[in-house]
Each structure stands twice: as C-alpha cells, then as structure tokens.
C-alpha cells in the first residue's frame, strides 16, 4: 500500500508540476502575443484636439522657441487675406495667445530660429513678392526690421548653417504667375545684412533643402515649368553649388527628412508625368546617390514629415487623388524600409505645419481643407499626435 501511495503522490506531483509549467508557458505566450499586438495598458498612438489658433491660417510658419513655446506667423486667413498676425502656443496649458504682429503681411515666407534665440522671418508674398525681413525677440515679444534681401521671393527655402548664417535659395518672384529663380543669399545675424552667394544650377520653387551632417545643404526637386528630379549641394566653405545624383522620380512639393544615420528621406510630392506620388527615396551623402525605399500607402503632396524620438518619420495629411485632402498619417521605419499606417488626424488638411514638441508630441496647426467641389476652407484647428 505504501508503494502504491508513494506512486500516487509522485504522479500527483508530476501532474501538478506539468500543470504549473503549462500555465507558465501559456502566460508567456499570451504576454508575447500582447506585446506583438500592442500592450493594452499602453495606449496606441492617437490624435487629440487642442486649443484652436486665434486666426485661421494656411501657408504660415511654425517655429519651436527655446522656451518650448511655438511661434506661428502670417499666412492666409479664412477671409481670405494675407495676415501679419502671430501667436504663441504653450504646451503646458495647451492654449494660444496673441503676440505682436509682424511689420508686413506675408505668406509662403520662411521662419528660422537663430542661435541667439531670435526668429528670422524672411520675404514671402504680401500684395506682391517681398524682400523685407524682420526679427522676433521672444524675450520682449516684439518684431524689429532687419536687412532686406536682394531678391524678392516666395516659395523658397531657408536653412540655418553651422556658422550661424541663413541660406535662402530659389523661389518665385512673379506677381501674377510662375517665374522661378535660381538666386541664393546669405543672412549674417552679426551684421543684419544679406549677401548674394552663388546661384543654383536650376531655378526652382516648392523644393526642399536639408542640412547634412557634413555641413553641406542638399536641395532637391521642386518646380520649374515641370516637376524636377535634379538635386544639388551647397558648400558653405566655398560658397558654391555642385550637382549630385538625381532622384529616380521628379517631385514637386515633397518632404525631405534628415535621418539619424545621416541619409535623407524624400517622400511623396507631385509629378507632372505621374500625378500624386506614393514613392519615397533615400539619399546617401557618402555616395551622392539615391535608392528607392518602401512606398507610402497614400499618395500625397503638400504634406508634412517629422522625425520622432523613436527615429521613425511621421507623415501627415496632404493633397492626394482628385486634388482632395487626406487626414491619413503614416510612419516610416528606416530599419525595415517600410511604412505603417498610424492613427488618422481628426481633420483632413494640406499646407499645414507639424512641429515636434518635446515630451508632448507632434502639434499640427492650420492648413487648408477645401473639400472636393467646395470653396476653400482655411483652418484654425490644431491637434496633437502622441505616442505611448
């Protein structure tokens, strides 16, 4: 009997051990499955509305200040007229407050944060293409005029160089239509003056400009009677431009993002031969060449691209098929070279701004949502994208 009892006890112990092991394995599998599907205790990336701007705006600028506040300037309102007003977003309170207005009404201008903490606003379009420039001082909330550009321009790019100067390049100087220019100028904050530098090889507007890790500036694509595939490099040491490899696809109104590995991701845009584009390409500064990467789910132009702390790139909104707007958003993963759809914005929009606010998320402001077959609608609404 004793042997039989011992055998029963051992069998019971083995059964219990097996059950515990099985339950532990099942728990581990369920945990792994939850991790793959997304942990429900950590919310998925999402969009949430925040306070609306005091003025509806499109073709405006948004600049993150050292204080953590966001400065928005100019643009076209819902009247629609070009405005000079500016306002500040406080991520702590989630509210907007008016600040001093610029000296000029302007849209399609640029705003560059200088090493001094001031913001340089340059050129753009008022009642005509502008040469004027002005400085915003966050400490006083006021604007002061600074030196004027040699060439009126809008739809151009402005890039802060490692030496503290600002390079502006290309754009349009026509009152009534398209007249792309190839001139480039340098702003010196120390003197408050502009100096002409070498001209681009190709006149262009609605292009991109990206500061590379080696200090050079990569200019890509744009429009000059048709969409362009060409790219060129500006070297601040020589003040000259040099051709580099052309993109595989011509692109007008794409985005360009400097990735953590030093490459540049150019995504979407519009091609006069292919229409709105899903495709994306990577520029390698070491070889001066482009390589195709994964295509977006949604073709788009006039969208935004923001590098996240996760090293992924968030693309939002834009204009797509039938010239309507999309609320969709996607994430680019450099490691896999693929795009993944993430939560859609609450409002479809194009020509908006998107700014990474540290510890808060990505703030999208304004833009335009005409709606297919309807009159233009300029937006005052803002929304925040947050990741767990």
HELIX and SHEET records of a PDB file:
HELIX    1   1 UNK A    2  UNK A   37  1                                  36    
HELIX    2   2 UNK A  321  UNK A  323  5                                   3    
SHEET    1   A 4 UNK A  46  UNK A  50  0                                        
SHEET    2   A 4 UNK A 382  UNK A 386 -1                                        
SHEET    3   A 4 UNK A 361  UNK A 365 -1                                        
SHEET    4   A 4 UNK A 353  UNK A 357 -1                                        
SHEET    1   B 4 UNK A  61  UNK A  64  0                                        
SHEET    2   B 4 UNK A  70  UNK A  73 -1                                        
SHEET    3   B 4 UNK A  86  UNK A  90 -1                                        
SHEET    4   B 4 UNK A  95  UNK A  99 -1                                        
SHEET    1   C 4 UNK A 110  UNK A 113  0                                        
SHEET    2   C 4 UNK A 119  UNK A 122 -1                                        
SHEET    3   C 4 UNK A 133  UNK A 137 -1                                        
SHEET    4   C 4 UNK A 142  UNK A 146 -1                                        
SHEET    1   D 4 UNK A 157  UNK A 160  0                                        
SHEET    2   D 4 UNK A 166  UNK A 169 -1                                        
SHEET    3   D 4 UNK A 184  UNK A 188 -1                                        
SHEET    4   D 4 UNK A 193  UNK A 197 -1                                        
SHEET    1   E 4 UNK A 208  UNK A 211  0                                        
SHEET    2   E 4 UNK A 217  UNK A 220 -1                                        
SHEET    3   E 4 UNK A 231  UNK A 235 -1                                        
SHEET    4   E 4 UNK A 240  UNK A 244 -1                                        
SHEET    1   F 4 UNK A 255  UNK A 258  0                                        
SHEET    2   F 4 UNK A 264  UNK A 267 -1                                        
SHEET    3   F 4 UNK A 280  UNK A 284 -1                                        
SHEET    4   F 4 UNK A 289  UNK A 293 -1                                        
SHEET    1   G 2 UNK A 270  UNK A 271  0                                        
SHEET    2   G 2 UNK A 275  UNK A 276 -1                                        
SHEET    1   H 4 UNK A 304  UNK A 307  0                                        
SHEET    2   H 4 UNK A 313  UNK A 316 -1                                        
SHEET    3   H 4 UNK A 329  UNK A 333 -1                                        
SHEET    4   H 4 UNK A 338  UNK A 342 -1                                        
SHEET    1   I 2 UNK A 319  UNK A 320  0                                        
SHEET    2   I 2 UNK A 324  UNK A 325 -1                                        
END                                                                             
